[in-house]
Amino acid sequence: ARAEEVPLSAEAFDRLTQGTTFDTYSFGSVYGIEQFLPGRRTVWKDAVGCMKGTWEQVGEMICFTYEDDPKNPDCWTYIETAEGIAGYFEGDREQEPILLRPSVSRMDCGEFLGV
């Protein structure tokens, strides 16, 4: 596989994301914002609101577990690209990837921030 096709390890993903807030794009439109905190913790915000999550590496995927549905993690294969960090749901390279790009939005989750 070419370097740009190698899935990011937990360490590489953490290095690229920790301390940063990313806009999450699907088919060119932002549908959520995620703030990456130390300790593999996140705060996700979308049209519904804010929720806390954690992530871990499972095989070559990064799996996010959110407080609204702790039994069903969302797993992605992430690849660093020129456009941002591409994420393939459940590692399926046939699907259109989501794209994480450093956020231009303000993430306002009140009491969530800094927890």
NUDO-314468 format. One line per field, with one value per residue (C-alpha): residue number from 1; residue in one letter; x negated, y negated, z. Coordinates in Angstrom, 1 decimal. Layout:
N
nr	(NUM:...) $
rest	(a:...) $
x	(X:...) $
y	(Y:...) $
z	(Z:...) $
end
This chain:
115
nr	(1:2:3:4:5:6:7:8:9:10:11:12:13:14:15:16:17:18:19:20:21:22:23:24:25:26:27:28:29:30:31:32:33:34:35:36:37:38:39:40:41:42:43:44:45:46:47:48:49:50:51:52:53:54:55:56:57:58:59:60:61:62:63:64:65:66:67:68:69:70:71:72:73:74:75:76:77:78:79:80:81:82:83:84:85:86:87:88:89:90:91:92:93:94:95:96:97:98:99:100:101:102:103:104:105:106:107:108:109:110:111:112:113:114:115) $
rest	(a:r:a:e:e:v:p:l:s:a:e:a:f:d:r:l:t:q:g:t:t:f:d:t:y:s:f:g:s:v:y:g:i:e:q:f:l:p:g:r:r:t:v:w:k:d:a:v:g:c:m:k:g:t:w:e:q:v:g:e:m:i:c:f:t:y:e:d:d:p:k:n:p:d:c:w:t:y:i:e:t:a:e:g:i:a:g:y:f:e:g:d:r:e:q:e:p:i:l:l:r:p:s:v:s:r:m:d:c:g:e:f:l:g:v) $
x	(0.0:-1.2:-1.9:1.2:3.3:2.0:4.6:3.5:2.5:3.9:0.7:0.6:4.3:3.8:0.8:2.9:6.0:5.3:6.0:7.7:11.3:12.3:15.2:16.6:17.6:19.8:20.2:18.8:21.1:20.2:22.5:20.6:17.8:15.5:13.1:10.2:9.1:6.2:6.8:8.6:11.7:13.8:16.8:19.0:21.5:24.1:27.6:28.9:26.5:23.3:22.1:19.0:17.1:14.0:12.0:9.8:7.9:9.5:7.5:6.8:9.9:10.4:13.7:15.7:18.1:20.5:22.6:25.9:25.2:22.4:23.0:22.6:19.3:18.7:15.6:13.6:10.4:8.6:6.1:4.1:4.7:3.9:7.6:7.7:8.1:10.3:12.5:14.0:16.9:16.1:13.0:15.1:13.0:15.8:17.8:17.4:15.2:16.0:13.3:11.9:10.5:9.5:12.6:13.5:16.7:17.1:17.9:20.2:21.1:21.0:20.4:19.0:15.7:12.8:14.3) $
y	(0.0:-3.5:-5.6:-7.7:-4.5:-3.2:-3.6:-5.8:-4.0:-5.2:-7.1:-8.8:-9.7:-11.1:-13.1:-14.7:-15.3:-15.9:-19.5:-20.3:-20.8:-19.4:-20.1:-16.8:-16.8:-14.4:-14.9:-18.4:-19.6:-20.0:-17.8:-17.9:-19.3:-17.2:-18.4:-16.0:-16.0:-14.3:-10.7:-9.7:-11.6:-13.8:-16.1:-15.7:-18.4:-18.2:-19.5:-17.4:-18.8:-17.9:-14.6:-13.1:-10.2:-8.1:-6.3:-3.4:-1.4:1.9:3.6:1.0:-1.0:-3.8:-3.2:-6.0:-5.2:-8.0:-8.4:-8.2:-4.7:-3.1:0.4:-0.5:-2.2:-3.9:-2.5:-4.2:-3.7:-7.0:-8.1:-11.3:-13.1:-16.5:-17.5:-16.5:-13.2:-10.9:-8.5:-5.3:-3.9:-0.4:-0.5:-0.3:-2.0:-1.8:-4.3:-8.1:-9.0:-11.6:-14.3:-15.9:-19.4:-21.8:-23.7:-27.2:-27.0:-27.9:-24.9:-26.0:-23.2:-25.1:-22.8:-20.1:-22.0:-21.1:-18.1) $
z	(0.0:-0.7:2.4:2.0:2.0:5.3:8.1:11.0:14.2:17.5:18.2:14.8:15.0:18.5:17.4:14.5:16.5:20.2:21.3:18.0:17.0:13.7:11.3:10.0:6.4:4.5:0.8:1.1:3.9:7.6:9.7:13.0:15.0:17.3:19.9:20.7:24.3:26.0:27.1:23.9:24.9:22.6:22.6:19.5:18.5:15.8:15.1:18.0:20.6:22.3:23.8:25.2:23.7:23.9:21.2:21.0:18.3:17.2:14.6:12.0:12.9:15.4:17.2:19.0:21.8:22.6:25.8:23.8:22.6:24.5:23.2:19.6:18.8:15.4:13.8:11.0:9.1:9.0:6.4:6.2:2.9:1.4:2.0:5.6:7.5:5.5:7.4:6.0:7.9:9.1:6.9:3.7:1.0:-1.5:0.4:0.1:3.1:5.7:6.0:9.2:8.8:11.5:12.5:11.4:13.5:17.2:19.3:22.1:24.4:27.7:30.5:28.3:27.5:29.6:31.3) $
end
